[in-house]
Amino acid sequence: MKSIAVFCASAKGNNAIYIQAATAVGKAIAKRNLTLVYGGSSIGLMGAVAKGALSEGGEVIGVLPHFLDKREIAQEGIKMIKVDSMHERKLKMNELSDACLTLPGGFGTMEEFFEMVTWAQLGLHEKPNALLNVNGYYDLLFQQIEKMVKEGLLKEKHSKLLLYNEDIEMLLNQMSEYKAPNVKEWLKKDNL
């Protein structure tokens, strides 16, 4: 693992713990000599992750759609890649990274997370997909995933595509040790 795509909010949230956690994530990534790949913004949790990595001398690559350039205020002092669409942003972030880490966020963050884990489920990549559960933010999502498995709408093995922890150092260790489950056989007609 040499680079990590981080998905998170462009907002700060109502609790300082989210900014603190995002900053700590950036620092932890840089201290492990990993490249941070993220959405390119200087605001909210996105900005905090980048600033955390930069404060430790880390390499940071931002991927920012042209139409968001003025709204999200591009982070200075990083390598910036401009793209035409949100889909192109995710695709480029995926191409540049060896793992996906999701912090708290809203609809956009959830959409990015679910697309990455769906690509893993379809066998399009074997990268670790991790959630940092800051302040219990994803507790209800974990309950929903359990219900999806219980109701037979998500295979148990696919729920294992997700890593999660409340501690960034432990989560980065889990990510570095991750071995993707074999998911390709489920796409056969008799397994659906």
C-alpha positions in Angstrom: 0.0 0.0 0.0 1.6 3.2 -1.2 -1.4 5.6 -1.5 -4.8 6.0 0.1 -7.9 7.7 -1.4 -9.7 9.5 1.4 -13.4 10.4 1.0 -14.9 12.9 3.5 -17.0 16.0 3.9 -16.3 19.4 2.6 -18.1 20.6 5.7 -16.6 20.8 9.2 -19.5 19.4 11.1 -21.0 20.5 14.4 -18.4 18.8 16.6 -14.7 19.7 16.6 -13.9 15.9 16.9 -14.4 15.5 13.1 -11.8 18.2 12.2 -9.4 16.7 14.8 -9.9 13.2 13.4 -9.5 14.3 9.8 -6.2 16.2 10.7 -5.0 13.1 12.6 -5.8 10.9 9.5 -3.7 13.2 7.2 -0.8 13.1 9.7 -1.0 9.3 10.1 -0.9 8.8 6.4 2.1 11.1 5.9 4.0 9.5 8.8 3.7 6.2 7.1 5.1 7.7 3.9 1.8 7.0 2.1 0.5 9.4 -0.6 -2.9 11.0 0.3 -5.3 11.2 -2.7 -8.4 13.2 -2.0 -10.9 15.6 -3.5 -8.6 18.7 -3.6 -10.5 21.1 -1.4 -9.1 23.3 1.3 -12.3 23.4 3.4 -14.1 21.2 5.8 -12.8 17.7 6.6 -11.2 17.5 3.2 -9.0 20.5 4.0 -8.2 19.2 7.4 -6.9 15.8 6.0 -4.7 17.6 3.4 -3.4 20.1 6.0 -2.6 17.3 8.4 -0.6 15.4 5.7 1.2 18.6 4.6 2.1 19.4 8.2 4.1 16.2 8.3 5.7 16.7 4.9 3.4 14.2 3.2 2.7 13.9 -0.5 -0.8 15.1 -1.3 -2.7 14.7 -4.6 -6.0 16.5 -5.1 -8.6 15.6 -7.7 -11.0 18.4 -8.3 -13.8 18.8 -10.9 -13.6 22.1 -12.8 -17.1 23.1 -11.7 -16.2 22.8 -8.0 -13.0 24.7 -8.3 -14.5 28.0 -7.1 -17.0 26.4 -4.7 -14.6 24.1 -2.8 -11.6 26.4 -2.8 -8.6 24.4 -4.1 -5.9 23.5 -1.6 -2.6 25.2 -2.3 0.8 23.5 -2.1 -0.3 20.1 -3.5 -0.3 18.3 -6.9 -3.8 19.1 -8.3 -5.5 17.2 -11.1 -8.5 18.9 -12.6 -11.3 16.7 -14.1 -14.6 17.3 -15.9 -17.1 15.4 -13.7 -17.7 13.8 -10.3 -17.5 10.4 -11.9 -14.2 11.2 -13.4 -13.0 12.4 -10.0 -13.8 9.0 -8.4 -12.3 7.1 -11.3 -9.0 9.1 -11.1 -8.9 8.8 -7.3 -9.3 5.0 -7.7 -6.6 4.9 -10.3 -4.1 6.8 -8.1 -4.7 4.8 -4.9 -4.1 1.4 -3.4 -6.8 1.7 -0.7 -10.0 3.7 0.1 -10.6 5.3 3.4 -13.9 7.0 4.2 -14.3 9.5 7.1 -17.6 11.1 8.1 -19.5 12.9 5.4 -22.8 13.5 3.7 -24.5 12.3 0.5 -21.4 12.8 -1.6 -19.1 10.9 0.8 -21.6 8.1 1.0 -21.9 7.9 -2.7 -18.2 7.7 -3.1 -17.8 5.1 -0.4 -20.6 2.9 -1.9 -19.3 3.1 -5.4 -15.8 2.0 -4.3 -17.2 -0.9 -2.2 -19.5 -1.9 -5.1 -16.6 -2.0 -7.5 -14.8 -4.3 -5.0 -18.0 -6.5 -4.8 -18.0 -6.7 -8.6 -14.3 -7.7 -8.6 -13.2 -4.5 -10.3 -10.5 -4.0 -7.6 -9.2 -5.8 -4.6 -8.3 -2.7 -2.5 -9.2 -2.4 1.1 -12.3 -0.2 1.8 -12.3 1.2 5.3 -14.5 3.4 7.4 -13.1 5.5 10.3 -16.0 5.4 12.8 -15.4 8.8 14.4 -17.7 9.5 17.4 -19.9 6.5 16.5 -20.7 8.2 13.1 -21.2 4.9 11.2 -22.8 2.8 14.0 -26.2 2.9 12.3 -24.7 2.0 8.9 -23.1 -1.1 10.4 -26.5 -2.0 11.8 -28.0 -1.5 8.3 -25.4 -3.7 6.8 -26.1 -6.5 9.3 -29.8 -6.2 8.4 -29.0 -6.5 4.7 -27.1 -9.7 5.4 -29.9 -11.0 7.7 -32.5 -10.4 5.0 -30.5 -12.2 2.4 -30.0 -9.1 0.2 -26.2 -8.9 0.9 -24.0 -11.9 1.0 -22.1 -12.3 4.3 -18.8 -12.5 2.4 -19.5 -9.1 0.8 -20.0 -7.5 4.2 -16.3 -8.6 4.8 -15.2 -6.2 2.1 -15.5 -3.5 4.7 -12.9 -2.7 7.4 -13.7 -0.3 10.2 -12.3 1.0 13.4 -12.4 4.0 15.7 -8.6 4.3 15.8 -6.8 5.5 12.7 -3.5 3.6 13.5 -5.4 0.3 14.0 -7.4 0.9 10.9 -4.3 1.6 8.8 -2.8 -1.6 10.1 -6.0 -3.5 9.1 -5.8 -1.9 5.7 -2.1 -2.9 5.2 -2.9 -6.5 6.1 -6.1 -6.8 4.0 -6.6 -9.8 1.8 -9.6 -9.4 -0.5 -12.2 -12.2 -0.4 -12.9 -14.1 -3.6 -16.0 -12.4 -4.9 -15.9 -13.1 -8.7 -17.7 -16.5 -8.5 -21.0 -14.9 -7.2 -21.5 -13.2 -10.6 -22.3 -16.6 -12.2 -26.0 -17.0 -13.0 -26.5 -20.0 -10.7 -25.1 -18.1 -7.7 -27.5 -15.1 -8.0 
